[in-house]
Each structure stands twice: as C-alpha cells, then as structure tokens.
Amino acid sequence: MASAAADVSAIANTLGIERFAVMGHSGGGSHALASGALLSERVLGAVSISGLAPYGAQGLDWFAGMGPAGAGELRAAAGGRAALMRHLTNTEFDPALFTPADHAALAGAWHWLGVIAGRATQGGLGGMVDDDLAYVAPWGFDPSEISAPVLIVQGSQDRIAPRSHGTWLAHQIRSAELWLRPDDGHISVLSSAEAAMDWLRERNSALSEPQPVP
C-alpha cells in the first residue's frame, strides 16, 4: 500500500501540482490513506470510501461481516499467490457480494464502473491478484500517522468492506470523521462521493486556490 504514495507524488510532479487532496474507493481508499500518511507535506485532505482496514488490525475481527465469496478470496490471498490464483481460476463471481442497492447503482449511474472492471481483467488476473495480496500484507505505514483531515465513508450494508473496518479506521486516525450510510453497500455508497468532495473543500480553503496547469 505504501508504494502508492510514490506513484501519486510522481503524477502530481508531472502535472505541476504541489499540494492536493486524495480520494479513493474500495482498495483505492487504502492508497489514499497511504498518501495522507507518507506525503503529509503535500496532502491537504484524504477520503476513503468503502475501504478495508489493515489485515490483522488489533481489536478488529477482520473477516466479520464479509460475504462468504469475498472472505474466501481474501483467505486464499493470505495463503500466498499460488493459493490465490488457484482460488480465482476455480471460482466464479458471486452476485451476492453486492446488495440490491449496489446492483441498482451498477445498472444506473455507475454502470461504467462495472464495464471498466471487466475490461481490467481481460488481459489476465495479475492486477486482481496483486490487489488482493496487498490487502493481506503489511501496509508499510500506520494510519494513525495521518495529520491531514480524513473522511471515512462506509456503507453499513457493505459485504466487501464491512462497516466495522471504517469504524476502526476512524478510531485510529485522530483527524478523521466517519460517515456511515445505513442503507448503502459497496457501490451504492458512491452516491456520497460528490458530498465528500465538498467536505474536502470545506475543510481546507487551499483546495480552492488555482493550481498550475501543464
């Protein structure tokens, strides 16, 4: 997870942006937190939506609340790359991972998300494998090190990243605010993304200052 911060820094340098905010969904939430922890002089704020807590987090039953298919995939990842590859090549996607609200979102405004997710695996499972292995490996940073404003957004019905993960993260990060969306799952919670952007701007007026354009 920590390596993502260097990538974010390089992209910002190329675009001529000195300071910035970060927001990520699902696995991207952990990468956003990595930037907040390791690029503290540049990151003005961070939002994690539907993110997981670190594997083995103290005081958290990490698999509790996950759907059986998702938990099985991550348990396989904990067994290593070969075990995970065997699992992925011998199982099919379980629609029950998503709530009815998630399926409605994927049939509507977030249809494009399902399309690009499918395209991402057309060349093989390597990217999915790398992501799953990262979820169950040490992050390389401590979330409590983040000093910038942080917003944790979690759907209470999420079967992939349960609400307990968001609650744990919010308790660890002193600068964090937690939004629990009682009726949302892993995808439908993205309806809060625009409000999360507004939250970032309200928390730091520097976000509204003009940035260099390449």
N, C-alpha and C positions, 0 to 999 in steps of 0.2 A: 504494500500500500504506500509506503513512504516514497518509493521511487516515482510515484505520480507527481510529486511536488516539483521535481526537477524538470519534468516534461512541461508542466504548467508554466514554470518560470521561463523556460526556453521559448515557449509560444508567446508569452507576454513580451519578452525582449524583442522578438521578431516583429511584433505588432507595434512596438514603441510605447507600450503601456507600463507605467511604473507601478501604480497601485491599482488594485482591482478587488472585486468580490468573486466568490466562487459558489456554485450551486450544483449539486449532483443528486441523481435519483438512483435508488437501489444500490448496486455496487459503487456507483458514482458518488454516493453520499460519503462513503469511507474515503474516497480520493479527495473530495472537497475538504474533509476534516484534516487529511494529511497536509494539504496546502495551508490550512489555517494554523496548524501546529509548526510546520517547518519553514514557512515563508511569512513569519509573523511581522516583519518589517514592511511587507508589501500587501498582505491580505487585509482588507478593511472589514470583511464580514464573510460568513460562510453559512450555507443552508444545506442540510442533509435531509432528503425526503426518502422515506422507506428504506433507510439504511440499517445494516447489521452492526451490532456491537462486536468488539474483538472476540475471537474464538477463545473460550476458556476464561472469559471475564469473571472476576471474582464476584460472588453473590448473585450471579445470573444463571438460571437454567437455560442454557443457550438454545437447545432444541425445542423447548416447551412452546407450544402454540404454532409450530410449523406444520404444514400439511405433510402427510406421510411421504409423498414423492419428493418434495424439497428436502426434507430431513434425510431421506435415504441418499440423495445425491451428495449432500454435504458430508454425511458419514462416510461415504465412499471416498470423497476427497481427502478426508482425514487419514485414509489408508494409503494415500500416495497416488501418483499419476497413473500408474498401471491399473490400480483398482478402480479409479475414477473412469478411465477410458473403457474398461470392461462394463462398468455400470451404464454409462451413457450409450454405448453401442448396443446394449441389450434391453433398454427400456424405451418407452415412448412417452411423449409429453402427456401429462395428466391435466386435463382442463380444470379439475377440481382445485388446482393450486390457486386459481383465480375465483373471486367471489362473483355473484351475479352483477354487482356494481362494476367490477373490473371488466367483465365481458361486455357490458353495455358501453363502457368507455372505449374499449377496443373496437367496437362496432360503430362508434361515432367519432368524436373529435380526435381520439388517439389511435385511430386506425393505422396511421402511418407508422406508429411505433412498432406494431406487430409486423408490418411489412419489412422494415429495416432489420428487425431482429431475425427474421427468417433469412434475409439476404446475408446477414453476418455469419451464418453457419454454412452457407452454400459451398465455401471453399474448405470446409472441414471443421472439426470440433476444437481445434487448437486454442482459439480465443476463449471459448467457454471453459475449457479445462484450466487455462491459466487463471481465469477469474475465480473459479471455484477453489483452486489451490490457494489463492491469495486470501480468500475468506477464512480459511482454517489455519493460516500461518501467522506468526507474529507480525504485527503491523509495522514495526520499526519506528513507532512514535507513541507517545502517551496522549490520549485525548485531553487529559487534564492540563496539558501544556498550552492549550489554545487560550489566548487572551482576547482576541477579537470577538465581537458579537457573533453568536451562533444561534441559528434557529433549527430545531429538530421537529420535523413534521412526520407524523406516523399515523397510519390508518389503524383503528382499533380492531378491524376485521382482517388485517393483513395476515395471510397464511404463508408468506415467504420471509418477511422480516417482521416478526411479531411486535406488538406494541411494547412489550417488556424491553426490547432492545433500545427503542427510542427513549424510554423512561430511564434506563441505565445510563445511556449516553448523557442525557440531560442532567443527571445527578453528578456525573463525573466532571462536566465542563462548567466551571463557575460562571462563565459569561453566557450560558445557554438559556434559551426559552423553549418550552415544549408546547407544540400544538398537537393534541390528539384529536383525530377526526373520527367520531364514533361510528359512522356509517360507511367508512371507506375501507377499501382493500389496497392492494399493492399498486394498482394502476389508477383506480378512480381518485385516489388521493392527489393525483397530479392536477386536479381541478383547483388545488390550493397554490399552484406554482406562481401565478400572477400576484396573488396576495403576498407570497413570500418575497418576490422581487420588490414589492412596495415596502415590505418590512426592512429589507436591506437598505433601501434609500433613506428611509426614515431614521434608521439607526446611525447613519454616517453621511453627513451632508457632502463629504468629499466625493461620494459616488456620483453626485450631480455635476461635478466640475468637468469642464471639457477635457477630453483626453486626446493626445496626439493621434492623428490618423495617418497610417502609412501611405 
